[in-house]
Amino acid sequence: MAAFLLRRLVNYTALVVLAASLAYLLAAAALKPRANFEDRAPRPPEAVVEAQLTRLNLNDRTPLADRYRTWAGGVLHGDFGRTWQGEPVTAELWRRLGVSLRLLLAGAVLGSAFGILLGAYAAIARGRAADRLITVGSSLLLAVPVFVLAVLLQIVAGKANDATGLRVFEWVGESTPGASDGPFGPLGGLGDRFRHLLLPTVTIALAQFALYSRYQRSMMLDVLQADFVRTARAKGLRRRAALLRHGLRTALIPMTTYFAYTFGLLLLGGVFTEKAFGRHGVGEWLVDSISRGDVNVVAAVNCLAACGVLLAGLVSDVLYGVLDPRVRTGAAV
């Protein structure tokens, strides 16, 4: 198992380097930071523009290979360069990462957990009303884009606020200014943050639920009539115990691989969710930086996303080893 994970870690490290390099090269070749100066009135002198872009390693007249070497040398020391305004990218990246993680982690955990459980239940209750309800619900959610789902939830929340006459739901930003200064102090501020986090989290959770429930139902149906489940029943295990101990465990093995592939969709959904709810996370920063031609920010965010996806792949490998004893013994390596 340890040798298997070590080999995977080496492969993932090489993939991260390749993905980060390609992200920078594509951003540096396609984006034009120079355009930010052309729209200014009065336009700065050409010599000033050239000096500023060169200082920030954003000058498109510098050979791409030279710019890449400068950028890569900084990344090796933990420095992703500076934005076109001259601010350090690294500090802002970590700050915004915290905002994104608070949004994505809760939604991903809730959505995947409920998706797996309800998908397995739908397979066990195949053909019944519960199966039809879960199948139709997940199919509808899959058909609705994340940004449309976010807007629909905002409309429903707004109508709920109007019906109750209270601000039960809040969704713009992370908190209400001055919420911690109210009569409840820090506790009131914590409750306010929870209200702001509720709708974005539900948006992410519903999107993840739709993905996992459909796939888990399919995997669970494959093992319901498997020989090992029938053998467990023949040995005296109750149906529920046989399905949970043997069926669900086996059906979860392909879900570990699916987890790694859906992590990219989770990040993409996070980008739209942050824009829809006005949360200043990494996703919103990426979209704004692309429109500004901010090469170093785009490259840094893509590098972070590549690390996240490949880390999800490593976690998937660990879970695969936990669920499948062949990996631990080396038979499946």
C-alpha positions in Angstrom: 0.0 0.0 0.0 2.8 2.4 0.9 4.7 1.7 -2.3 1.5 2.1 -4.3 0.8 5.6 -2.7 4.4 6.6 -3.2 4.3 5.9 -6.9 1.0 7.7 -7.2 2.5 10.7 -5.3 5.4 10.9 -7.7 3.1 10.8 -10.7 0.9 13.4 -9.2 3.8 15.7 -8.5 4.9 15.5 -12.1 1.4 16.2 -13.3 1.1 19.3 -11.0 4.4 20.7 -12.5 3.1 20.1 -16.0 -0.4 21.5 -15.4 1.0 24.6 -13.7 3.5 25.2 -16.5 0.9 24.9 -19.2 -1.5 27.1 -17.2 1.1 29.9 -17.1 2.2 29.5 -20.7 -1.4 29.6 -22.0 -2.3 32.6 -19.8 0.9 34.5 -20.7 0.3 33.9 -24.4 -3.4 34.7 -24.5 -3.9 37.5 -22.0 -2.9 41.1 -22.6 -2.1 43.1 -19.4 -1.0 46.0 -21.6 -4.7 46.7 -22.4 -5.2 48.0 -18.8 -3.0 50.9 -19.5 -4.4 51.7 -23.0 -7.8 52.6 -21.5 -6.4 55.2 -19.1 -6.9 58.9 -19.7 -4.4 60.3 -20.0 -2.5 57.3 -21.2 0.9 56.9 -19.4 4.0 57.3 -21.5 5.2 54.2 -23.4 8.4 54.0 -21.4 6.5 54.0 -18.1 4.2 51.3 -19.4 7.1 49.2 -20.5 9.0 49.6 -17.2 5.9 48.7 -15.2 5.0 45.6 -17.2 8.7 44.5 -17.1 8.9 45.0 -13.3 5.8 42.8 -12.9 7.0 40.2 -15.4 3.9 40.9 -17.5 5.6 42.4 -20.6 4.3 40.7 -23.7 7.3 42.0 -25.6 9.6 39.9 -23.4 10.2 36.4 -24.8 7.7 33.9 -23.3 10.5 31.6 -22.3 12.2 34.3 -20.2 8.9 35.2 -18.5 8.3 31.6 -17.7 11.7 31.1 -16.2 11.2 34.2 -14.0 7.8 33.0 -12.9 8.9 29.4 -12.3 11.9 30.5 -10.2 9.5 32.6 -8.0 7.1 29.7 -7.6 9.8 27.4 -6.4 10.3 29.9 -3.5 6.6 30.2 -2.9 6.2 33.5 -4.8 3.6 33.7 -7.5 4.5 37.2 -8.5 2.4 40.3 -8.4 -0.9 41.4 -9.8 -0.9 44.1 -12.5 -1.6 46.6 -9.7 1.7 45.5 -8.0 0.1 43.6 -5.1 1.6 40.3 -4.0 -0.4 37.4 -5.5 0.5 34.8 -2.8 -1.0 36.7 0.2 -4.2 37.4 -1.6 -4.4 33.8 -2.9 -4.3 32.3 0.6 -6.8 34.8 1.9 -9.3 34.1 -0.8 -8.6 30.3 -0.5 -10.0 30.5 3.0 -13.2 32.0 1.7 -13.6 29.4 -1.0 -12.9 26.5 1.4 -15.5 27.6 3.9 -18.0 27.5 1.0 -16.9 24.3 -0.8 -16.1 22.0 2.0 -19.4 22.1 3.7 -21.4 21.8 0.5 -19.2 19.0 -0.9 -19.4 16.9 2.2 -23.1 17.3 2.7 -23.9 16.8 -1.0 -21.7 13.7 -1.5 -22.9 12.1 1.8 -26.5 12.5 1.1 -26.0 11.6 -2.6 -24.4 8.3 -1.7 -26.9 7.4 1.0 -30.0 8.3 -1.0 -28.5 6.8 -4.2 -28.0 3.5 -2.4 -31.5 3.7 -0.9 -33.0 4.3 -4.3 -31.3 1.2 -5.7 -32.6 -0.9 -2.8 -36.1 0.5 -3.2 -36.0 0.1 -7.0 -39.4 0.7 -8.7 -41.0 2.2 -5.6 -42.2 5.8 -5.0 -39.0 6.7 -3.1 -36.8 5.5 -6.0 -38.8 7.5 -8.5 -38.8 10.6 -6.4 -35.0 10.5 -5.9 -34.4 9.7 -9.5 -36.6 12.5 -10.8 -35.2 15.0 -8.3 -31.6 14.2 -9.1 -32.3 14.3 -12.9 -33.9 17.7 -12.6 -31.0 19.0 -10.6 -28.5 17.7 -13.2 -30.4 19.6 -15.9 -30.2 22.9 -14.1 -26.9 24.8 -14.3 -25.3 25.8 -11.0 -25.7 29.6 -11.6 -29.4 29.1 -12.5 -29.9 27.0 -9.3 -28.3 29.8 -7.3 -30.6 32.4 -8.7 -33.7 30.2 -8.1 -32.7 29.7 -4.5 -32.3 33.5 -4.1 -35.8 34.0 -5.5 -37.2 31.4 -3.1 -35.3 32.9 -0.2 -36.5 36.4 -1.0 -40.1 35.3 -1.1 -39.6 33.5 2.2 -38.2 36.7 3.7 -41.2 38.7 2.4 -43.7 36.1 3.7 -42.3 36.1 7.2 -41.4 39.8 7.4 -38.0 38.8 8.7 -34.5 38.6 7.1 -34.3 34.9 7.6 -32.0 34.4 4.6 -29.0 36.6 3.6 -26.8 35.8 0.7 -24.7 38.7 -0.5 -21.1 38.5 0.8 -19.9 36.6 3.9 -21.4 38.8 6.6 -23.5 41.9 7.4 -21.3 44.9 8.4 -21.6 45.5 12.1 -23.3 42.2 12.9 -20.9 41.5 15.7 -21.7 44.8 17.4 -25.3 43.8 18.1 -26.8 42.8 21.4 -25.6 39.2 21.0 -21.9 40.2 20.3 -19.7 37.6 18.6 -22.4 35.0 18.8 -24.6 37.2 16.7 -21.8 37.6 14.2 -21.4 33.9 14.0 -25.1 33.4 13.4 -25.0 36.1 10.7 -22.2 34.3 8.9 -24.2 31.1 9.1 -27.2 32.8 7.4 -24.9 34.1 4.6 -23.3 30.7 4.1 -26.6 28.7 4.1 -27.8 29.4 0.5 -24.4 29.0 -1.2 -23.8 25.8 0.7 -27.2 24.4 -0.3 -26.4 25.3 -4.0 -23.1 23.4 -3.9 -24.7 20.5 -2.0 -27.6 20.1 -4.4 -25.2 20.0 -7.4 -23.1 17.4 -5.7 -26.1 15.4 -4.6 -27.4 15.1 -8.1 -24.0 13.7 -9.4 -23.4 11.2 -6.6 -26.9 9.9 -6.2 -27.3 8.9 -9.9 -23.9 7.2 -10.0 -24.3 5.5 -6.6 -27.7 4.1 -7.6 -26.2 2.6 -10.7 -23.3 1.1 -8.8 -25.6 -0.3 -6.1 -27.9 -1.9 -8.7 -24.9 -3.8 -10.0 -24.2 -5.5 -6.7 -27.7 -6.2 -5.4 -27.8 -9.6 -7.2 -24.1 -10.3 -7.0 -23.0 -13.8 -5.8 -21.3 -12.6 -2.7 -24.4 -10.8 -1.5 -26.5 -14.0 -2.0 -23.8 -16.0 -0.3 -23.9 -13.7 2.7 -27.7 -14.0 2.8 -27.4 -17.8 2.6 -25.1 -17.8 5.6 -27.8 -16.2 7.7 -27.2 -12.5 7.4 -30.2 -10.3 7.2 -30.8 -8.5 4.0 -30.0 -5.1 5.5 -26.8 -6.3 7.1 -25.7 -8.1 3.9 -26.3 -5.0 1.8 -24.5 -2.6 4.1 -21.6 -4.9 5.0 -20.9 -6.3 1.6 -23.0 -4.6 -1.1 -22.5 -1.0 -0.1 -18.8 -1.4 0.6 -18.3 -2.9 -2.9 -20.4 -0.3 -4.6 -18.4 2.5 -2.9 -15.1 1.3 -4.5 -15.8 2.9 -8.0 -17.2 6.0 -6.2 -13.7 6.7 -4.9 -12.5 7.1 -8.5 -15.6 9.1 -9.3 -14.7 11.5 -6.4 -11.5 12.5 -8.1 -13.2 13.2 -11.4 -16.0 15.3 -9.9 -13.6 17.5 -7.9 -13.0 19.6 -11.0 -16.8 20.0 -11.4 -16.9 21.1 -7.8 -14.4 23.8 -8.4 -16.2 25.0 -11.5 -19.5 25.1 -9.5 -17.7 27.1 -6.8 -16.7 29.7 -9.4 -20.3 30.3 -10.5 -21.6 30.2 -6.9 -19.1 32.8 -5.7 -20.1 35.1 -8.5 -23.8 34.6 -7.9 -23.6 35.2 -4.1 -20.9 37.9 -4.1 -18.4 35.9 -2.1 -14.8 37.1 -2.7 -13.1 33.8 -3.1 -10.7 32.3 -5.5 -13.3 31.6 -8.2 -14.5 35.2 -8.3 -10.9 36.4 -8.4 -10.1 34.1 -11.3 -13.0 35.4 -13.4 -12.1 39.1 -12.7 -8.4 38.4 -13.4 -9.1 36.9 -16.8 -11.1 40.0 -17.8 -8.2 42.2 -16.6 -5.5 40.0 -18.3 -3.8 39.4 -15.0 -1.5 36.6 -16.0 0.1 35.9 -12.6 -3.2 35.6 -10.8 -4.7 33.3 -13.5 -1.6 31.1 -13.4 -1.6 31.0 -9.6 -5.3 30.0 -9.3 -4.9 27.4 -12.0 -1.8 26.0 -10.2 -3.9 25.8 -7.0 -6.7 24.1 -8.8 -4.4 21.5 -10.3 -3.0 20.8 -6.8 -6.5 20.4 -5.5 -7.6 18.0 -8.2 -4.5 15.9 -7.9 -4.8 15.9 -4.1 -8.4 14.7 -4.6 -6.9 11.9 -6.7 -4.5 11.0 -3.9 -7.3 10.9 -1.4 -9.3 8.7 -3.8 -6.3 6.3 -4.0 -6.2 6.1 -0.2 -10.0 5.4 0.0 -9.6 2.8 -2.7 -7.0 1.0 -0.6 -9.1 1.2 2.5 -12.2 -0.3 0.7 -10.3 -2.8 -1.5 -8.0 -5.2 0.3 -6.3 -6.2 -2.9 -4.6 -2.8 -3.0 -3.3 -3.2 0.5 -1.9 -6.6 -0.3 -0.4 -5.5 -3.6 -2.6 -7.7 -5.8 -4.2 -4.8 -7.5 -1.2 -2.6 -7.9 
